[in-house]
């Protein structure tokens, strides 16, 4: 993920997993100035993208999840890039927590990735775009057009990569 790569570019020592090695190899010949410029560029990316309304409702696209109790303008970068479960000890506590979209309050629709879902609509207000493509599942896209204002979910088969360690 790009956030981990930006942390590596900033000089943090990280466990090199999930393709980070390929990103590091790609910039091996870069100068320190080029690496810093890339890090700043990655960190400037929005963590919430506001899209045109979906069925008359606010529609957002983000990487992982939100704190469903808060309005979108109060979301943190950390929630949007890391959230999976709420109510547990941390974002990964599936035993004591429940998936973030079960906390959704307010009138909004959200498309997200980060965690593979077999069901592309695990909640009425949510589109789960990660279908586990790198592990042989599917890659999903939500296509919107004047003919399909509520969107059409498309799926294509994923490809298994033998040395990939899976999704974050």
Steps between C-alpha positions, in 0.01 A plus 500: 500500500611850421479620859759241606720594206481868603602401854797307358593802286492711819760273656286278723623144540219271390450133446525462123185306405207506258687637201689773683822337378399564139433867573837536674677334206327739257654806668843349572677749273311808616671789673393598852326804351298282261399268783391795716301647213324166449424471872350848509294426189359177649421673830315776314245256359150531645387222728133563424374569149157662474321377191176625341197393700379144464121477494479850645731411792857612573745245360862450609787276395779412741756232567387321814220638715366775721379556850133477409396708800677810365426723201737464207674832570604366844659177372870446564754387245571199722135386500468538125820308428490233773152442640355152492339428836368728774429416861796267544852560619611635161402516132584132451305356796232298322424302816383792716429759231256523215561620148511879476194531274279369779566832676374712208265779596369773274406507137803404287632226274860381509712287266809346658767236454773382740326186628374222273125441500313231312187715512540828308215657701556392863291797616233697310715815504829333408678364191783258583733522200765259629397151393834337586640519147862424599387176663290379208183692583364784289592858421201733517417837350200722550411651163284812496357666194192700399341168405592344836474785757488254790803319366569154371738266679727309267722208596790336321698196617812569701840347446684305768855621558700224663724715719247765602417500866145617454322821571555736787 
